[in-house]
Amino acid sequence: MTNEITVAHSPDADDAFMFYALANNLLDTQGLTVHQELKDIQSLNKDAMNGKYEVSAISFAAYPYIQDKYKLMPVGASMGNNYGPVVISKNKMTAEDLKTCSLAIPGELTTAYLALRLFEDDLNYAKIQAVPFDQIVDLVREGKFDAGVIIHESQLTYEQEGVHKVVDLGEWWTTLTGLPLPLGGNVVRKDLDEKTVALATKLMKETIEYSLSHREEALKYALQFARNLEGKTELADKFVGMYVNELTIDYGDSGRKALTKLFEMANEKGLYAKPVRPEFVIPDTVTV
């Protein structure tokens, strides 16, 4: 069995909340040394293509590029249950207007961009540009883009920032499929032995459960990583609750169905070079 692993994740409030117990050595790791690496999700997506970390957070849209190296873990996922990335605009517009407008996206490998393409693939790709996600609201409000796709805390604050909602891609997805929208999650390298995979999965489940049962202290820790939510504990708690919940502990059958559906739709549109067939870690199949 492997003696140490690195778990890489984003320095975001929701990730910080769920990793609180591991970060503060509050769990019995059964002799496994767990290092943490904090990077933005775009960097993590790229690192995963090289198999850099044993366990890593990724955008689910990046999974097709790493499926030869990693399996999907059932724990630690962010899934929008009738909510998700929001397409915003400075001036009111319809979904039909998106076909011709200039668009700011948070990255070509983000699931937000994949969801947009599943929603409307007839876009003017020459006018689509990837920019840092935390600049999108400002860029749209200043008129530098007609519209933008926002993620993270901006989903809760955009109305106060003077922009309009065109479509909530999570609402659209759930109405269409009846399933949560899979946005990001954790993967584990295929070259690890089964017992290490099982223990890593167990520890990630335990750290999330610890945070949910010690919500106040975990949230206080997570607030250090919140953007635009300084002093707004209630709003930060709402954001964390959106993406750290029962589905995060284990997304189960509904999560697997949602991911399978996501890639089936992408396959139908030919958005990847070859068909994507997700490969899952099934918990409790190996005794730790």
C-alpha positions as CSV (number, residue, x, y, z in Angstrom):
1,M,0.0,0.0,0.0
2,T,1.2,3.5,-0.8
3,N,2.5,5.5,2.3
4,E,1.7,9.0,1.1
5,I,-0.4,10.8,-1.5
6,T,-1.0,14.4,-2.6
7,V,-4.6,15.6,-2.9
8,A,-4.8,18.7,-5.1
9,H,-7.8,21.0,-5.0
10,S,-8.9,24.6,-5.5
11,P,-8.4,27.4,-3.0
12,D,-12.2,28.0,-3.0
13,A,-14.5,28.3,0.0
14,D,-16.4,25.1,-0.8
15,D,-13.2,23.0,-1.2
16,A,-11.7,24.6,1.9
17,F,-14.8,23.7,3.8
18,M,-14.8,20.1,2.8
19,F,-11.1,19.6,3.4
20,Y,-11.1,21.4,6.8
21,A,-10.5,18.2,8.8
22,L,-7.8,16.9,6.6
23,A,-6.0,20.2,6.5
24,N,-6.0,20.4,10.3
25,N,-5.1,16.8,11.1
26,L,-8.4,16.0,12.7
27,L,-8.7,12.5,11.1
28,D,-7.1,9.2,11.7
29,T,-5.4,8.6,8.3
30,Q,-4.4,5.1,9.2
31,G,-0.7,5.8,8.5
32,L,-1.3,7.4,5.1
33,T,0.4,10.8,4.8
34,V,-1.9,13.1,2.9
35,H,-0.3,16.3,1.4
36,Q,-2.5,19.0,0.0
37,E,-1.8,21.2,-3.0
38,L,-3.9,24.2,-3.7
39,K,-4.2,25.5,-7.3
40,D,-6.8,27.1,-9.5
41,I,-9.0,24.6,-11.3
42,Q,-7.6,25.3,-14.8
43,S,-4.1,24.5,-13.6
44,L,-5.4,21.3,-12.0
45,N,-7.1,20.3,-15.2
46,K,-3.8,20.7,-17.0
47,D,-1.8,18.9,-14.3
48,A,-4.1,16.0,-14.4
49,M,-3.4,15.5,-18.1
50,N,0.1,14.6,-17.0
51,G,-1.1,12.5,-14.0
52,K,0.8,14.8,-11.6
53,Y,-1.2,14.1,-8.4
54,E,-2.5,10.9,-7.0
55,V,-5.9,12.5,-6.2
56,S,-7.0,15.8,-7.9
57,A,-10.1,18.0,-8.3
58,I,-11.0,18.6,-11.9
59,S,-13.7,20.1,-14.0
60,F,-15.7,17.1,-15.2
61,A,-15.4,18.6,-18.7
62,A,-11.7,17.8,-18.5
63,Y,-12.2,14.1,-17.7
64,P,-12.2,12.9,-21.3
65,Y,-8.6,14.1,-21.6
66,I,-7.4,12.2,-18.6
67,Q,-9.6,9.1,-18.6
68,D,-6.6,7.0,-19.5
69,K,-4.9,8.0,-16.2
70,Y,-7.7,8.5,-13.7
71,K,-11.0,7.1,-12.4
72,L,-13.9,9.3,-11.1
73,M,-14.3,9.2,-7.3
74,P,-17.8,9.3,-5.8
75,V,-16.8,11.8,-3.1
76,G,-16.1,15.6,-3.1
77,A,-18.1,16.4,-6.2
78,S,-19.8,19.7,-6.8
79,M,-23.2,19.2,-8.4
80,G,-25.9,21.8,-9.0
81,N,-29.3,20.6,-8.1
82,N,-31.4,22.9,-10.2
83,Y,-28.8,25.6,-10.1
84,G,-25.3,26.0,-11.7
85,P,-23.3,28.4,-13.9
86,V,-25.2,31.4,-15.0
87,V,-25.0,33.2,-18.3
88,I,-25.2,37.0,-17.7
89,S,-25.4,40.1,-19.9
90,K,-25.1,43.8,-19.4
91,N,-28.3,44.5,-21.3
92,K,-31.3,42.1,-21.3
93,M,-31.1,39.5,-24.0
94,T,-32.6,36.2,-24.9
95,A,-30.9,32.8,-25.3
96,E,-31.3,33.3,-29.1
97,D,-29.0,36.3,-28.8
98,L,-26.2,34.2,-27.6
99,K,-25.6,32.8,-31.1
100,T,-24.1,36.1,-32.3
101,C,-22.8,37.9,-29.2
102,S,-19.3,38.1,-27.7
103,L,-18.9,35.8,-24.7
104,A,-16.5,35.6,-21.8
105,I,-16.1,32.1,-20.4
106,P,-14.1,30.9,-17.3
107,G,-12.0,28.4,-19.3
108,E,-12.3,26.0,-22.3
109,L,-12.0,23.0,-20.0
110,T,-14.6,24.1,-17.5
111,T,-17.9,22.2,-17.3
112,A,-19.6,25.6,-17.4
113,Y,-18.4,26.0,-21.0
114,L,-19.4,22.4,-21.8
115,A,-22.9,23.0,-20.4
116,L,-23.2,26.2,-22.5
117,R,-22.3,24.2,-25.6
118,L,-24.8,21.5,-24.8
119,F,-27.4,24.3,-24.2
120,E,-26.5,26.1,-27.5
121,D,-23.8,24.9,-29.8
122,D,-24.5,27.4,-32.6
123,L,-22.3,30.1,-31.1
124,N,-19.9,32.6,-32.7
125,Y,-16.7,30.9,-31.5
126,A,-14.6,33.7,-32.9
127,K,-16.1,35.9,-30.3
128,I,-15.6,33.6,-27.3
129,Q,-12.7,34.2,-25.0
130,A,-11.5,32.5,-21.9
131,V,-10.8,35.0,-19.1
132,P,-10.2,34.7,-15.3
133,F,-13.6,33.7,-13.8
134,D,-13.5,36.4,-11.1
135,Q,-13.2,39.1,-13.8
136,I,-16.2,38.1,-15.9
137,V,-18.9,40.1,-14.1
138,D,-16.8,43.3,-14.3
139,L,-15.9,42.7,-18.0
140,V,-19.6,42.2,-18.9
141,R,-20.7,45.2,-16.9
142,E,-18.1,47.4,-18.6
143,G,-19.4,46.3,-22.0
144,K,-16.2,44.5,-23.0
145,F,-18.3,41.4,-23.6
146,D,-21.9,41.1,-24.5
147,A,-22.4,38.2,-22.1
148,G,-20.4,35.9,-19.8
149,V,-20.6,32.6,-18.0
150,I,-20.2,33.0,-14.3
151,I,-19.3,30.4,-11.7
152,H,-18.5,30.2,-7.9
153,E,-19.6,33.0,-5.6
154,S,-20.7,35.3,-8.4
155,Q,-23.7,33.1,-8.9
156,L,-25.1,34.6,-5.7
157,T,-24.0,38.2,-6.1
158,Y,-24.4,39.1,-9.8
159,E,-27.9,40.7,-9.4
160,Q,-26.4,43.2,-6.9
161,E,-23.6,43.9,-9.4
162,G,-25.9,45.3,-12.1
163,V,-26.0,42.5,-14.7
164,H,-28.9,40.4,-16.0
165,K,-29.5,36.6,-16.1
166,V,-29.9,35.1,-19.5
167,V,-30.1,31.5,-18.4
168,D,-29.1,29.4,-15.4
169,L,-27.5,26.4,-17.0
170,G,-28.2,24.3,-13.9
171,E,-31.9,25.0,-14.0
172,W,-32.0,24.2,-17.7
173,W,-30.1,20.9,-17.2
174,T,-32.3,19.7,-14.3
175,T,-35.5,20.6,-16.2
176,L,-34.2,18.7,-19.2
177,T,-32.8,15.6,-17.5
178,G,-34.3,15.5,-14.0
179,L,-30.7,15.1,-12.7
180,P,-28.2,17.4,-10.9
181,L,-25.6,19.1,-13.1
182,P,-22.1,17.6,-12.5
183,L,-19.6,20.5,-12.4
184,G,-16.4,19.3,-10.7
185,G,-15.2,16.4,-8.8
186,N,-12.3,14.3,-7.7
187,V,-10.3,11.7,-9.6
188,V,-7.8,9.1,-8.5
189,R,-4.9,7.7,-10.4
190,K,-5.4,4.3,-11.9
191,D,-1.9,3.2,-11.0
192,L,-2.6,3.3,-7.2
193,D,-3.3,0.0,-5.5
194,E,-6.9,-0.8,-4.5
195,K,-6.4,-0.4,-0.8
196,T,-4.9,3.1,-1.2
197,V,-7.8,4.1,-3.4
198,A,-10.3,2.8,-0.9
199,L,-8.5,4.6,2.0
200,A,-8.3,7.9,0.1
201,T,-12.0,7.6,-0.8
202,K,-12.8,6.9,2.9
203,L,-10.8,9.8,4.2
204,M,-12.3,12.2,1.7
205,K,-15.8,11.1,2.8
206,E,-14.8,11.5,6.5
207,T,-13.5,15.0,6.0
208,I,-16.7,16.1,4.3
209,E,-18.8,14.5,7.0
210,Y,-16.7,16.1,9.7
211,S,-17.2,19.6,8.2
212,L,-21.0,19.1,7.8
213,S,-21.2,18.1,11.5
214,H,-18.9,20.9,12.7
215,R,-20.3,23.5,10.3
216,E,-19.5,26.6,12.3
217,E,-15.8,25.9,12.7
218,A,-15.4,24.6,9.2
219,L,-17.1,27.6,7.7
220,K,-14.9,30.0,9.7
221,Y,-11.9,28.2,8.2
222,A,-13.4,28.3,4.7
223,L,-14.1,32.1,4.9
224,Q,-10.4,32.7,4.5
225,F,-10.8,31.5,0.9
226,A,-14.1,33.2,0.0
227,R,-14.1,35.9,-2.7
228,N,-16.3,38.9,-2.4
229,L,-17.9,37.4,0.7
230,E,-15.8,39.0,3.4
231,G,-18.0,39.6,6.4
232,K,-21.0,37.9,4.7
233,T,-21.1,34.7,6.7
234,E,-24.7,33.9,5.8
235,L,-24.1,34.3,2.1
236,A,-20.9,32.2,2.4
237,D,-22.8,29.5,4.2
238,K,-25.4,29.5,1.5
239,F,-22.7,29.1,-1.2
240,V,-21.0,26.3,0.7
241,G,-24.3,24.6,1.1
242,M,-24.9,24.7,-2.6
243,Y,-21.8,22.6,-3.3
244,V,-21.1,20.7,-0.1
245,N,-24.0,18.5,0.8
246,E,-25.3,14.9,0.6
247,L,-24.3,14.6,-3.0
248,T,-20.8,15.7,-2.0
249,I,-20.5,12.9,0.5
250,D,-21.3,10.3,-2.2
251,Y,-23.1,11.2,-5.4
252,G,-24.3,7.7,-5.8
253,D,-26.5,6.4,-8.6
254,S,-28.0,9.9,-9.5
255,G,-24.5,11.3,-9.8
256,R,-23.3,8.5,-12.0
257,K,-26.4,8.8,-14.2
258,A,-25.8,12.6,-14.4
259,L,-22.2,12.1,-15.5
260,T,-23.1,9.4,-18.0
261,K,-25.8,11.7,-19.4
262,L,-23.4,14.6,-19.6
263,F,-21.0,12.7,-21.7
264,E,-23.7,11.0,-23.8
265,M,-24.9,14.4,-24.8
266,A,-21.3,15.6,-25.5
267,N,-20.7,12.4,-27.6
268,E,-23.9,13.1,-29.6
269,K,-22.7,16.5,-30.5
270,G,-19.2,15.3,-31.2
271,L,-17.6,17.6,-28.7
272,Y,-14.7,15.2,-28.0
273,A,-12.3,13.5,-30.3
274,K,-13.6,10.0,-29.2
275,P,-16.6,8.8,-27.3
276,V,-16.4,9.2,-23.5
277,R,-17.4,6.4,-21.2
278,P,-16.9,7.4,-17.6
279,E,-15.1,4.9,-15.3
280,F,-16.1,5.1,-11.6
281,V,-14.6,4.1,-8.3
282,I,-17.3,2.1,-6.6
283,P,-17.0,2.6,-2.8
284,D,-16.9,-0.2,-0.3
285,T,-15.6,-2.8,-2.8
286,V,-12.3,-3.0,-1.0
287,T,-11.7,-3.3,2.7
288,V,-9.3,-0.8,4.1
